[in-house]
Amino acid sequence: MFLLRRLAFAAIAVWVAASVTFLLAHLAPGGPVVALGGEHGAPGQLEEVTRSYGLDRPLPVIYLDYISRLARGDLGFSYRAQLPVASLILERMPVTLGIMIPAILLAGCGGVVLGMASLPTTTRPRRLIGAGLAGLHALPSFVAAGVLVLVFSLWLGVLPVQGISDPRGAPMTPGQEMIAWLRHLALPVAALALHQITFMALLTRVRVAEEMTRPYAVAVRAKGASLRRTRWRHALPNALLPILTLLGARLGAFVGGTMVIETIFALPGIGRLAVTSAIARDHPTVIGIVVVACAAVILVNAIVDVLAMRLDPRIGAARA
Amino acid sequence: MNARNWSLSSRLAVAALLAIFVMCSILAPPGGLTALPLGAPFERPSLAHLLGTDDLGRDGLAALAQGGRTSLQVASIATLLALALGTFVGLCAGLGPRWLDETLMRITDVVASLLTLLIAILVAALFGGSLIGLALVLGLTRWPVIARIVRVESMSLREREFVRAAIALGGTPSRVAMRHVLPQLLPTMLSASGIVFGGAILAEAALAFVGLGDPALTSWGQLIAAGFTFVDRAWWSWAFPSAAIIIASGLVALAADITDATP
């Protein structure tokens, strides 16, 4: 029951996201013909768009057609790249996932450890770490990226400034290529994770502190378990599930972050594709990316929620 | 942390710094970067140019103040819009019948699942980068934060004696909501709007940073991006805008924390 409701919600959310992009494209100056064909399309192209998308038909028909095209995975055609939008996005996927997945893992694990470390032993150190975390939280990723590049690339010279590979380099073995890839992704991942890690740490701290006030934690302490053991072995597992759910809810922030990070580090990912396409007024690509990204985030959140329910049946019981 | 953790002096310090930011952006020269007078490029910070000059010799402080004004305008419009929508939805959900609550909260969840920054990119691509467009996108997609907080607060207020008394005395739902519940919600709303405000400052800067801001206006994001290209010979044109956005968003977060009255 919970599963069905959750999936139905995800489907509606994706549909709303698709409808919002449709609405925006029809509200835009020049309407959908310009939105799909691009402002700088040749006259022939615009007529072709009108014809191939059937934009001379009534609005509800166009809308249904758009939704059914999306459902079939047809995201339209980019006149700038002369390629279908779907294949453009797929081509960029590895780079974006290569930044996002490590950044999410780093923010999740690092944030939990940092949050546990900032739990009070006495008041003063907690306040110091707390203030430090709050300060870091105010550091936007595009500033953090600048600081990281300054320190590691320009001063220490240990990591590359930008790009995904060195075009001047000699041909490399697969092993060397792997290392080069890792070296190029280290700073982007760090910059993306830095802002989120503080959020996860603050969240962990609050949640675990809350669990520690529950009767079971008090009982474990009374039984003679050390504070450390009570926190890590008893309170943290119980606090972890809501932390995981909220990390899923932060996914949107990671997606927004990759757009900025890929631009700074000149990485050929989806975020940079969205930005360059937006600047070039390549509307089908931007629309496609918005729909795909929204759908991906909604889907992952649905999976996280279903997993959380599997792990803790009380969640399903409470919501159903 | 909450209001009780903050001493009077630290509250005054936050208020004073925020006031300085607002004053600077009010006194900023009108127009965008192109309206600023040109001079000697890459001058170090000095008495003549407190924050140095950029590659075209424009005064760093003037540009920073202009950027502050843009941030302030976008964030204010977005926050007011989100506050109005979020409070309305939150009050209806918190005080209304159960079916209304269910419906409104599902709508809230759907809106919260939209990716604000990507939609802002789409709007910038379709309509051109504009301050109003961005503020509208932020306001129309960020209200769920406020709605959820207002809903939870008004649900607990609904059970309090003075609200029940107001209902028992025959107060209409809208009167109870506006005259009895809403005033109690003000501190919560103020603190929640801080979250939206800070987020709007960062979103505006991020969009301008990647080159999708309002081309007619100066933005901190744009200054940071431009400054970083010659950071090796003019650190100040990168460092000061970066510091400004950290301090501004930090201050807003602190202010939100201070106004948060929940124990």
Chai-1 contact restraints between the chains, C-beta under 6 A:
chainA,res_idxA,chainB,res_idxB,connection_type,confidence,min_distance_angstrom,max_distance_angstrom,comment,restraint_id
A,A13,B,V110,contact,1.0,0.0,6.0,A-B,restraint_1
A,A13,B,S113,contact,1.0,0.0,6.0,A-B,restraint_2
A,V16,B,V110,contact,1.0,0.0,6.0,A-B,restraint_3
A,A17,B,L114,contact,1.0,0.0,6.0,A-B,restraint_4
A,L24,B,L126,contact,1.0,0.0,6.0,A-B,restraint_5
A,A28,B,L126,contact,1.0,0.0,6.0,A-B,restraint_6
A,A28,B,F127,contact,1.0,0.0,6.0,A-B,restraint_7
A,A138,B,I246,contact,1.0,0.0,6.0,A-B,restraint_8
A,A138,B,S249,contact,1.0,0.0,6.0,A-B,restraint_9
A,A138,B,G250,contact,1.0,0.0,6.0,A-B,restraint_10
A,L139,B,I246,contact,1.0,0.0,6.0,A-B,restraint_11
A,P140,B,L202,contact,1.0,0.0,6.0,A-B,restraint_12
A,F142,B,F209,contact,1.0,0.0,6.0,A-B,restraint_13
A,V143,B,S242,contact,1.0,0.0,6.0,A-B,restraint_14
A,G146,B,F228,contact,1.0,0.0,6.0,A-B,restraint_15
A,G252,B,L115,contact,1.0,0.0,6.0,A-B,restraint_16
A,V255,B,L115,contact,1.0,0.0,6.0,A-B,restraint_17
A,G256,B,L117,contact,1.0,0.0,6.0,A-B,restraint_18
A,V260,B,A206,contact,1.0,0.0,6.0,A-B,restraint_19
A,T263,B,V210,contact,1.0,0.0,6.0,A-B,restraint_20
A,A274,B,I121,contact,1.0,0.0,6.0,A-B,restraint_21
A,V275,B,V210,contact,1.0,0.0,6.0,A-B,restraint_22
A,A278,B,I121,contact,1.0,0.0,6.0,A-B,restraint_23
A,A278,B,A124,contact,1.0,0.0,6.0,A-B,restraint_24
A,A278,B,A125,contact,1.0,0.0,6.0,A-B,restraint_25
A,A278,B,L212,contact,1.0,0.0,6.0,A-B,restraint_26
A,I279,B,G211,contact,1.0,0.0,6.0,A-B,restraint_27
A,H283,B,A125,contact,1.0,0.0,6.0,A-B,restraint_28
A,V286,B,L122,contact,1.0,0.0,6.0,A-B,restraint_29
A,V286,B,A125,contact,1.0,0.0,6.0,A-B,restraint_30
A,V290,B,L118,contact,1.0,0.0,6.0,A-B,restraint_31
A,V290,B,L122,contact,1.0,0.0,6.0,A-B,restraint_32
A,A293,B,L115,contact,1.0,0.0,6.0,A-B,restraint_33
A,A293,B,L118,contact,1.0,0.0,6.0,A-B,restraint_34
A,C294,B,L115,contact,1.0,0.0,6.0,A-B,restraint_35
A,I298,B,S113,contact,1.0,0.0,6.0,A-B,restraint_36
